[in-house]
Amino acid sequence: MSNAPTADERVLSTLNADGSRRWLKPRVSPGRFLFRRRIVAYVLIIFFTVLPHLRIAGKPPILIDLLHREFTFFGTTLYPTDTLLLALLGLITFLSIFFLTAMFGRVWCGWACPQTVYLEFVYRPIERFFEGAPGHKPKKGAWRKPAKFLVYLVLSFFLANTFIAYFVGTDNLFQWMQRSPLDHPIPFLVVAVVTFFMMFDFGFFREQLCIVACPYGRFQSVMLDKNSLIIIYDSVRGEPRGKKKRSSKPTGDIGLKVVSGDGLEQKQGDCIDCKMCVTTCPTGIDIRDGLQLECVNCAQCIDACDSIMDKIGRPRGLIRYGSQASVLEHHKTSLLRPRTMLYPLVILVLASLFAFVWVTRSPAFVTIMRSYGAPFTVMDDGTVTNAVNVKIQNRTPTVASYTLELVDIEGGTVVASGDEYIVGPQETVERPMLLEAPVSAFPDGPRMVTIKVSDGKGFEKLIQYRMMGPANAQAESKGDGDG
């Protein structure tokens, strides 16, 4: 007998009273919602797999290139310099999630979240194929479990590569695949680590990611209200629950009675306490206990309960999509309420601000940085040179040619490898250059200069730069020298 302490009540649906893991193998309940979720899941899986291979303006629709700090969304590339745009995009995304949650509950979790989609419609079906469905006789054969995990490994490897493609692009990914791991150990290690986490998540951690790790369920208390659409058990109609037997004098539809423990008849409720809603729940909760953070709104309990109601001749909907106000309090649910009006208003304001910043943003971003080495050099002819690196981001969809010039120093020039700075569409190019000015331009040593960058098509930017140089007296005494 174990001496481990036990809890008076279950803390989590995936823990037993003694704290050990409660492994869940939910029963599949066919029904209208499972059919619809399956269609949605397969469409999302295809979409998630194909999307990195598509191209818009020569780039993937979504590419979050953390290494080069470029974020591409459907043909548009944002950079770290687009801080305001990125912040607005993040706020719009989160507020949209809050708005959808206030309206439709956790529809994302049960219908579109990759964790739910892949676990319920890929990994668990594979498990049932090898080991048998819950509630049925397990399939025999020592080879079945190793074969299952081998399939898991191949599938996790594929998912890891698909996931990584959103961060490195399919072109780089294909190059990695064609080369030996010894030629690129770090990318190989990244793929191996992501594959391991995929295996760990879908093969072991599973529903605990939704219950323990994901914060979304804990946020629902502030995102939902009594009018939000959730999956709810109609306790008014279902209670008191219990086993039923046919009455000798049928009444109503089928004439069922509830028999209590002492043999007395009580007022009938529609719930027969079959626990089908519990055994089919992928997170192991009893929906009859009310709204719980573990509920992902997958509607499996609805399909299970509807099938039982059909068998006993009672109307469907004992468990259904509804709101607390409409189902339990019998109040009319209104779509127009403070939070459902405030969220769209704020989103509209942020979207308008995003559009304004987007339209008015500069078509190019230019950065001038000092190069390594001596801050300046005085040449034999008395010319002072500063080595710099010029980085230009072309934010337009066409090739652009940029020219640079010193505009406030007589005789000052910008020396580059070519007369023009040619940058492709949505590209960033960095090139070393020299700033040259006569020594007479530095009577007091370093000074601020103005560099004009233009593309000849309307873009023009003046950049202030501190150019290094000696005082005249120092230059005349030294002739040639390094600062």
Secondary structure per residue as TSV (DSSP state, phi and psi in degrees):
chain	resnum	aa	ss	phi	psi
A	1	M	-	360.0	133.9
A	2	S	-	-74.4	138.9
A	3	N	-	-94.3	7.9
A	4	A	-	-66.3	136.9
A	5	P	-	-65.3	150.7
A	6	T	-	-119.7	151.3
A	7	A	-	-87.2	150.7
A	8	D	S	-67.6	-29.5
A	9	E	S	-144.3	162.2
A	10	R	-	-69.3	128.3
A	11	V	S	-81.8	-47.2
A	12	L	S	-129.0	152.7
A	13	S	T	-68.9	-15.5
A	14	T	T	-101.6	10.5
A	15	L	B	-120.7	138.8
A	16	N	-	-79.7	173.1
A	17	A	T	-61.7	-28.8
A	18	D	T	-90.3	5.5
A	19	G	S	92.0	-3.6
A	20	S	-	-76.6	161.6
A	21	R	B	-69.6	131.1
A	22	R	-	-98.3	106.1
A	23	W	-	-77.6	129.1
A	24	L	-	-103.8	130.4
A	25	K	-	-131.2	81.7
A	26	P	-	-66.3	143.1
A	27	R	-	-74.4	141.7
A	28	V	-	-83.3	128.3
A	29	S	-	-115.0	99.7
A	30	P	-	-62.6	148.0
A	31	G	S	173.2	-177.9
A	32	R	H	-66.4	-34.9
A	33	F	H	-75.5	-38.0
A	34	L	H	-63.0	-39.6
A	35	F	H	-61.6	-44.2
A	36	R	H	-69.2	-40.7
A	37	R	H	-64.5	-36.4
A	38	R	H	-64.0	-42.3
A	39	I	H	-62.6	-47.1
A	40	V	H	-60.1	-42.3
A	41	A	H	-63.9	-45.7
A	42	Y	H	-65.7	-37.9
A	43	V	H	-63.6	-43.0
A	44	L	H	-66.5	-38.4
A	45	I	H	-62.7	-45.4
A	46	I	H	-62.7	-43.8
A	47	F	H	-61.6	-47.0
A	48	F	H	-62.9	-35.5
A	49	T	H	-77.9	-38.8
A	50	V	H	-83.4	-30.8
A	51	L	G	-53.0	-43.8
A	52	P	G	-64.5	-19.7
A	53	H	G	-88.3	-11.4
A	54	L	-	-80.4	163.2
A	55	R	-	-135.9	134.9
A	56	I	B	-128.0	117.1
A	57	A	T	56.9	36.0
A	58	G	T	82.9	0.5
A	59	K	B	-127.5	156.7
A	60	P	-	-61.4	153.2
A	61	P	S	-57.9	-37.5
A	62	I	E	-133.1	120.6
A	63	L	E	-143.3	111.5
A	64	I	E	-103.0	83.5
A	65	D	E	-85.1	91.4
A	66	L	T	-70.2	-32.0
A	67	L	T	-64.4	-45.0
A	68	H	T	-96.8	1.1
A	69	R	T	56.8	50.6
A	70	E	E	-126.0	134.0
A	71	F	E	-125.3	106.4
A	72	T	E	-102.6	129.3
A	73	F	E	-132.2	103.8
A	74	F	T	51.7	55.9
A	75	G	T	91.1	-7.6
A	76	T	E	-116.4	130.2
A	77	T	E	-107.5	127.7
A	78	L	E	-108.2	148.0
A	79	Y	-	-121.0	167.8
A	80	P	T	-57.1	-25.0
A	81	T	T	-70.8	-16.8
A	82	D	-	-90.3	50.8
A	83	T	H	-58.5	-45.0
A	84	L	H	-65.4	-40.8
A	85	L	H	-64.2	-43.4
A	86	L	H	-64.4	-40.9
A	87	A	H	-65.0	-42.8
A	88	L	H	-64.9	-40.2
A	89	L	H	-62.5	-41.6
A	90	G	H	-63.4	-43.7
A	91	L	H	-63.8	-42.3
A	92	I	H	-62.1	-40.9
A	93	T	H	-63.0	-49.0
A	94	F	H	-66.6	-42.3
A	95	L	H	-66.9	-31.7
A	96	S	H	-65.4	-39.5
A	97	I	H	-63.7	-43.2
A	98	F	H	-61.6	-40.8
A	99	F	H	-65.0	-46.2
A	100	L	H	-63.1	-36.6
A	101	T	H	-67.5	-42.3
A	102	A	H	-61.9	-33.5
A	103	M	H	-84.5	-49.3
A	104	F	H	-121.7	14.8
A	105	G	S	67.5	-149.8
A	106	R	S	-87.2	52.3
A	107	V	H	-64.4	-31.3
A	108	W	H	-63.0	-45.2
A	109	C	H	-61.6	-46.5
A	110	G	H	-83.8	-20.5
A	111	W	H	-117.9	-27.6
A	112	A	T	-131.4	-14.6
A	113	C	-	-63.1	129.9
A	114	P	H	-56.0	-33.4
A	115	Q	H	-59.3	-47.9
A	116	T	H	-70.0	-43.8
A	117	V	H	-59.9	-51.0
A	118	Y	H	-74.6	-36.4
A	119	L	I	-67.6	-48.2
A	120	E	I	-81.8	-25.2
A	121	F	I	-117.2	2.5
A	122	V	I	-129.9	-61.5
A	123	Y	I	-73.1	-45.9
A	124	R	H	-68.1	-37.9
A	125	P	H	-59.9	-36.7
A	126	I	H	-63.9	-41.7
A	127	E	H	-61.9	-43.7
A	128	R	H	-66.0	-32.4
A	129	F	H	-64.5	-42.5
A	130	F	H	-84.7	-36.4
A	131	E	H	-109.8	-10.8
A	132	G	-	100.7	155.3
A	133	A	-	-79.5	147.1
A	134	P	T	-58.4	139.9
A	135	G	T	88.7	-6.8
A	136	H	S	-115.1	167.7
A	137	K	-	-65.7	127.3
A	138	P	-	-61.2	144.8
A	139	K	-	-75.8	137.8
A	140	K	-	-91.8	154.9
A	141	G	-	132.5	118.2
A	142	A	T	-66.9	-18.8
A	143	W	T	-79.4	-14.5
A	144	R	H	-66.9	-44.8
A	145	K	H	-67.4	-46.2
A	146	P	H	-59.1	-38.3
A	147	A	H	-64.5	-38.1
A	148	K	H	-61.6	-46.5
A	149	F	H	-71.5	-26.6
A	150	L	H	-66.5	-42.7
A	151	V	H	-64.7	-40.3
A	152	Y	H	-57.1	-43.3
A	153	L	H	-63.6	-46.0
A	154	V	H	-62.7	-44.6
A	155	L	H	-65.8	-41.2
A	156	S	H	-64.9	-36.8
A	157	F	H	-63.4	-42.2
A	158	F	H	-64.6	-44.7
A	159	L	H	-65.0	-37.5
A	160	A	H	-62.5	-43.7
A	161	N	H	-66.4	-39.2
A	162	T	H	-63.6	-43.3
A	163	F	H	-63.0	-45.0
A	164	I	H	-66.7	-28.1
A	165	A	H	-59.5	-27.2
A	166	Y	H	-72.3	-12.1
A	167	F	H	-113.6	-23.5
A	168	V	H	-120.6	-13.4
A	169	G	-	88.2	149.7
A	170	T	H	-69.4	-29.2
A	171	D	H	-62.7	-49.0
A	172	N	H	-63.8	-37.9
A	173	L	H	-63.3	-42.1
A	174	F	H	-65.6	-35.6
A	175	Q	H	-64.6	-40.5
A	176	W	H	-60.9	-42.0
A	177	M	H	-65.1	-30.4
A	178	Q	H	-86.5	-6.6
A	179	R	S	-112.5	162.7
A	180	S	-	-70.6	144.1
A	181	P	G	-57.1	-25.5
A	182	L	G	-69.2	-23.6
A	183	D	G	-78.7	-22.0
A	184	H	S	-145.3	71.4
A	185	P	H	-61.8	-36.9
A	186	I	H	-67.6	-50.3
A	187	P	H	-58.4	-38.4
A	188	F	H	-62.7	-41.6
A	189	L	H	-64.9	-38.4
A	190	V	H	-61.3	-46.9
A	191	V	H	-61.9	-42.1
A	192	A	H	-64.0	-41.8
A	193	V	H	-66.4	-44.0
A	194	V	H	-64.2	-39.2
A	195	T	H	-61.2	-42.8
A	196	F	H	-60.3	-44.9
A	197	F	H	-67.2	-33.7
A	198	M	H	-62.7	-45.3
A	199	M	H	-62.5	-44.5
A	200	F	H	-62.7	-43.7
A	201	D	I	-66.8	-57.9
A	202	F	I	-80.1	-21.2
A	203	G	I	-95.2	-23.4
A	204	F	I	-130.3	-56.8
A	205	F	I	-69.3	-46.4
A	206	R	T	49.4	-122.1
A	207	E	T	-65.1	-14.5
A	208	Q	H	-67.7	-23.2
A	209	L	I	-61.2	-41.0
A	210	C	I	-71.2	-35.2
A	211	I	I	-86.4	-41.0
A	212	V	I	-102.5	-46.3
A	213	A	I	-90.2	-38.6
A	214	C	-	-77.6	127.2
A	215	P	S	-79.9	-8.6
A	216	Y	H	-60.0	-41.3
A	217	G	H	-62.6	-34.7
A	218	R	H	-76.1	-23.6
A	219	F	H	-77.3	-17.0
A	220	Q	H	-63.7	-23.5
A	221	S	H	-64.3	-27.6
A	222	V	H	-99.3	-11.0
A	223	M	H	-98.9	-19.4
A	224	L	-	-102.1	156.7
A	225	D	-	-137.8	-174.3
A	226	K	T	-66.9	-15.7
A	227	N	T	-101.3	-0.2
A	228	S	S	-71.6	147.1
A	229	L	-	-78.8	118.9
A	230	I	E	-135.6	173.9
A	231	I	E	-89.4	125.0
A	232	I	E	-138.6	144.5
A	233	Y	E	-94.0	127.1
A	234	D	-	-80.5	88.0
A	235	S	H	-68.6	-27.0
A	236	V	H	-63.1	-40.6
A	237	R	H	-83.4	-33.1
A	238	G	H	-87.3	-23.1
A	239	E	-	-95.8	151.1
A	240	P	S	-75.4	142.6
A	241	R	-	-88.9	166.2
A	242	G	-	153.0	175.3
A	243	K	-	-68.8	148.9
A	244	K	E	-125.6	150.3
A	245	K	E	-133.5	158.0
A	246	R	E	-73.5	135.9
A	247	S	-	-77.8	150.6
A	248	S	S	-68.4	-24.4
A	249	K	S	-121.7	92.2
A	250	P	-	-56.5	139.0
A	251	T	-	-130.9	152.6
A	252	G	T	68.8	-145.6
A	253	D	T	-72.8	-50.5
A	254	I	T	-130.7	-2.1
A	255	G	-	65.8	51.8
A	256	L	E	-94.6	147.4
A	257	K	E	-120.3	152.2
A	258	V	E	-97.7	128.6
A	259	V	E	-109.5	118.0
A	260	S	-	-79.2	177.0
A	261	G	T	-64.2	-28.8
A	262	D	T	-92.4	10.5
A	263	G	S	85.5	-0.9
A	264	L	-	-86.0	146.3
A	265	E	E	-83.9	138.9
A	266	Q	E	-119.9	170.8
A	267	K	-	-61.6	135.6
A	268	Q	-	-78.1	136.6
A	269	G	-	-114.3	157.8
A	270	D	S	-77.6	-21.1
A	271	C	-	-75.1	123.5
A	272	I	-	-97.8	8.2
A	273	D	-	57.8	40.9
A	274	C	-	-77.7	-17.1
A	275	K	-	65.3	17.7
A	276	M	H	-63.6	-33.9
A	277	C	H	-67.1	-25.3
A	278	V	H	-83.4	-45.9
A	279	T	H	-69.9	-18.7
A	280	T	T	-96.2	-9.0
A	281	C	-	-72.4	125.0
A	282	P	T	-71.5	-12.4
A	283	T	T	-111.5	4.5
A	284	G	-	76.5	22.9
A	285	I	-	-99.5	167.9
A	286	D	-	-106.5	108.0
A	287	I	G	-62.8	-18.4
A	288	R	G	-71.5	-11.7
A	289	D	G	-83.7	0.8
A	290	G	-	101.3	-175.5
A	291	L	-	-65.4	129.7
A	292	Q	-	-134.4	150.2
A	293	L	T	-64.5	-22.8
A	294	E	T	-74.1	-18.7
A	295	C	-	-69.7	125.4
A	296	V	-	-106.6	11.1
A	297	N	-	58.9	41.3
A	298	C	-	-82.1	-15.3
A	299	A	-	72.1	12.2
A	300	Q	H	-65.7	-34.0
A	301	C	H	-68.1	-29.4
A	302	I	H	-66.7	-47.9
A	303	D	H	-61.5	-40.5
A	304	A	H	-65.5	-46.3
A	305	C	H	-67.3	-39.3
A	306	D	H	-60.9	-38.3
A	307	S	H	-66.0	-35.4
A	308	I	H	-70.8	-42.2
A	309	M	H	-60.8	-37.0
A	310	D	H	-63.4	-37.9
A	311	K	H	-71.2	-35.1
A	312	I	H	-97.0	4.6
A	313	G	T	76.3	26.5
A	314	R	-	-107.0	157.8
A	315	P	-	-64.8	147.4
A	316	R	S	-68.4	164.7
A	317	G	-	103.3	9.4
A	318	L	S	-60.1	-39.1
A	319	I	E	-116.9	127.6
A	320	R	E	-158.4	170.5
A	321	Y	E	-74.1	130.0
A	322	G	E	-175.1	-175.5
A	323	S	-	-115.7	159.0
A	324	Q	H	-62.1	-37.0
A	325	A	H	-66.8	-41.3
A	326	S	H	-80.7	-36.7
A	327	V	H	-85.6	-49.1
A	328	L	T	-92.7	-32.9
A	329	E	S	-105.0	-6.0
A	330	H	-	56.1	38.4
A	331	H	-	-101.7	153.5
A	332	K	-	-74.0	128.4
A	333	T	-	-81.2	132.3
A	334	S	-	-113.9	131.9
A	335	L	S	-74.7	-26.1
A	336	L	-	-93.1	101.4
A	337	R	S	-144.2	167.2
A	338	P	H	-50.6	-49.3
A	339	R	H	-72.7	-33.6
A	340	T	H	-74.9	-16.0
A	341	M	H	-93.2	-32.3
A	342	L	H	-72.5	-43.2
A	343	Y	H	-57.7	-52.8
A	344	P	H	-60.7	-35.1
A	345	L	H	-64.1	-46.5
A	346	V	H	-65.4	-41.5
A	347	I	H	-62.0	-40.3
A	348	L	H	-63.6	-41.8
A	349	V	H	-63.8	-45.7
A	350	L	H	-65.8	-39.6
A	351	A	H	-64.7	-38.8
A	352	S	H	-65.4	-41.5
A	353	L	H	-65.5	-39.7
A	354	F	H	-60.5	-46.5
A	355	A	H	-62.5	-40.8
A	356	F	H	-63.6	-47.3
A	357	V	H	-63.9	-37.4
A	358	W	H	-65.6	-45.7
A	359	V	H	-68.4	-35.6
A	360	T	H	-93.9	0.1
A	361	R	S	-70.6	153.7
A	362	S	-	-66.5	140.0
A	363	P	S	-71.2	-7.7
A	364	A	E	-149.8	152.2
A	365	F	E	-124.0	127.5
A	366	V	E	-120.3	133.4
A	367	T	E	-128.3	130.9
A	368	I	E	-116.4	120.9
A	369	M	E	-124.7	145.9
A	370	R	E	-72.3	138.3
A	371	S	-	-80.6	166.4
A	372	Y	S	-71.8	158.3
A	373	G	S	104.0	-158.8
A	374	A	-	-62.1	137.2
A	375	P	S	-65.9	-28.3
A	376	F	-	-157.3	162.5
A	377	T	E	-136.4	135.2
A	378	V	E	-101.1	116.0
A	379	M	-	-78.4	170.0
A	380	D	T	-61.5	-31.4
A	381	D	T	-85.9	7.1
A	382	G	S	87.8	9.2
A	383	T	E	-86.1	134.2
A	384	V	E	-97.8	130.2
A	385	T	E	-119.6	141.8
A	386	N	E	-122.3	126.7
A	387	A	E	-86.7	127.8
A	388	V	E	-134.7	161.6
A	389	N	E	-112.1	128.9
A	390	V	E	-111.1	122.4
A	391	K	E	-112.7	127.5
A	392	I	E	-126.1	126.6
A	393	Q	E	-101.8	117.8
A	394	N	E	-89.8	109.9
A	395	R	-	-93.1	6.0
A	396	T	S	-94.5	162.4
A	397	P	S	-82.9	8.2
A	398	T	S	-127.6	163.9
A	399	V	-	-68.7	139.2
A	400	A	E	-129.1	144.5
A	401	S	E	-114.5	123.2
A	402	Y	E	-112.0	143.3
A	403	T	E	-119.8	146.0
A	404	L	E	-123.1	140.7
A	405	E	E	-152.1	149.1
A	406	L	E	-85.5	122.8
A	407	V	-	-105.7	-11.9
A	408	D	S	-120.6	17.7
A	409	I	S	-127.7	120.5
A	410	E	T	-68.7	125.1
A	411	G	T	86.3	0.1
A	412	G	-	-80.0	141.9
A	413	T	E	-140.6	163.2
A	414	V	E	-113.2	120.6
A	415	V	E	-104.6	120.1
A	416	A	-	-129.4	174.1
A	417	S	S	-70.6	-18.2
A	418	G	S	-144.2	167.4
A	419	D	S	-72.0	-27.1
A	420	E	S	-125.3	156.0
A	421	Y	E	-107.1	97.4
A	422	I	E	-93.5	124.7
A	423	V	E	-129.7	132.6
A	424	G	-	-72.3	170.3
A	425	P	T	-64.6	133.9
A	426	Q	T	55.2	34.8
A	427	E	-	-118.2	162.1
A	428	T	E	-124.4	127.9
A	429	V	E	-126.6	137.7
A	430	E	E	-122.7	132.7
A	431	R	E	-142.2	140.3
A	432	P	E	-76.4	142.8
A	433	M	E	-142.8	167.6
A	434	L	E	-120.0	135.2
A	435	L	E	-100.8	124.7
A	436	E	E	-119.6	139.7
A	437	A	E	-153.0	150.4
A	438	P	E	-66.7	149.8
A	439	V	G	-62.0	-24.3
A	440	S	G	-67.0	-13.7
A	441	A	G	-79.5	-0.9
A	442	F	-	-123.9	66.3
A	443	P	T	-66.4	-28.3
A	444	D	T	-121.7	25.0
A	445	G	S	88.3	-142.3
A	446	P	-	-55.6	148.8
A	447	R	E	-149.9	158.5
A	448	M	E	-82.4	135.1
A	449	V	E	-124.8	163.6
A	450	T	E	-115.7	125.9
A	451	I	E	-110.9	124.6
A	452	K	E	-99.0	127.2
A	453	V	E	-114.6	128.4
A	454	S	E	-145.3	157.8
A	455	D	-	-114.0	3.0
A	456	G	S	75.2	4.7
A	457	K	S	-125.4	20.3
A	458	G	S	115.9	-20.7
A	459	F	-	-84.9	130.3
A	460	E	E	-151.4	133.0
A	461	K	E	-140.4	134.8
A	462	L	E	-103.2	125.1
A	463	I	E	-118.0	127.8
A	464	Q	E	-84.8	132.9
A	465	Y	E	-140.5	138.2
A	466	R	E	-87.6	105.3
A	467	M	E	-90.3	131.5
A	468	M	-	-88.1	146.0
A	469	G	-	-173.6	161.9
A	470	P	-	-86.3	163.8
A	471	A	-	-70.3	155.4
A	472	N	H	-56.4	-40.2
A	473	A	H	-63.5	-40.3
A	474	Q	H	-65.7	-42.0
A	475	A	H	-65.2	-41.2
A	476	E	H	-67.8	-34.0
A	477	S	H	-77.9	-26.8
A	478	K	H	-96.4	-28.3
A	479	G	S	72.6	-81.2
A	480	D	S	-117.9	130.2
A	481	G	E	-165.2	164.4
A	482	D	E	-110.4	141.1
A	483	G	-	-79.3	360.0
